[in-house]
Amino acid sequence: MHPNDKDTIVAQATAPGRGALDIVRLSGPDSAKICAAFLDPDPQTKPARYNYTARAKGLKGVLDRLTAVRFEAPRSYTGEDAVELYCHGGGAIARRLVELAVEAGARVALPGEFTRRAYEAGKLDLLQAEAVGALAGARSVAGVRLLERQLGGALSKRLSGIRERLIEISAKLEAELAYPDDVPPTPVEELSAGIKEIRDELVELAGTAVFARAAISGAVAVLIGAQNVGKSSIFNRLLGAEAALVTPTPGTTRDALSGELALGEVFAKLYDTAGRPELWRDEITALAAERAATAAGAADLLLLVVEATDPVVPIWARKEIGNTPTLALVNKADLVSEKEAVDAAGKIVTDLGLSPESVLVVSAKTGRGLEKLREKMSGFLAPPDVGLALTSARQADGVNRAIASLAGAQKALEGSVWDAASVELSTARGALEEVLGLVTDEEVLGAIFSTFCVGK
């Protein structure tokens, strides 16, 4: 459908609340005509940028004196005829302007409908459209920088280049399968090396997803450990507030408490969870343990707390540590000698197979090691030199599916099963094409744009 065949939509483009200005956006073939019903003079007869008086039809009273900017297709955000109204802020005037536009024939826009029209008109590709939606919720300058690059097309260009290289490898493989007597053979080692190079590049890109989440919306860090090892005290110390109750009685924390932690240019949502005894004492303890396990399962980073006086890792924690990056905190170092604290840290390194850099000696009581913990968390969540990143779960899922298929292609080549390798390469290419928006369906597009603000 051609963009100008669509109806005209309207929405307030600025967030509700008090402010100097509000913006009301219209897009569609009748944008200027609809505005003529409540703007004086007629926008259809005036320059693209002009000052107007807004009033309801048939009334002499002035609603507002505002500025309107008129865009002619295709030179607009959506690629359609469009008008933006810049009125006085506060929200009430903007809402009334939307009402007047609807009375004159416009339809209230759905969430993300302006950006979806821009995508359908070829003004943006799908990755750029996602960046538009994410920018409104970016929590840090680092996140804005990532989304700026994505909006500028850098991520699309990177993934498109990888797709083209996959097509070249697939073409060589499929030509040999179809015309074995006519096509010069390509050494298996060359094909495998090409696939490995692409897979390694995608693995590196997939590793940026946690940083992107931390920079844009905040990563998830979860404190886990046995009862009464000091998780809540560390939680309070890191947040700088008495957010969690702390008592000598084991099992004080029952629900998963959370708070926001600023770590340089990124944010993390820090969870304090209940200790999980090996044998549940009662139903409430069991429910608390279940909630703790759920929080740990959603973590980008686990903070395992053990006591310096008895550095024992619970059995249940070992599986969680194996699935998620972990920093181990040997707490209550103020209760032991320096040698005992160091020995306790060494025991955890040996016991869990963690690197020495991932085990910190801390004291929630004195604050020892907690600044170093912040640095470690920041280093994990905000690694240096990340120029491009996967900024949505959809993108990460597609890239990870491509990685799995490429691994399958390599394995098939090693076994000389070339037709299976060809299928795996095709599957990998399809996954990247879904990420790029070259292959989409209505359900996917609806899910993406429904998360946008109305007016975007």
Beta strands, then each sheet from edge to edge (+ up, - down):
strand 1: 9-12
strand 2: 21-27
strand 3: 39-40
strand 4: 49-54
strand 5: 64-71
strand 6: 82-88
strand 7: 107-108
strand 8: 219-225
strand 9: 257-263
strand 10: 266-272
strand 11: 301-307
strand 12: 326-331
strand 13: 359-361
sheet 1: 3+ 4- 5+ 6- 2+ 1- 7-
sheet 2: 9+ 10- 8- 11- 12- 13-
end
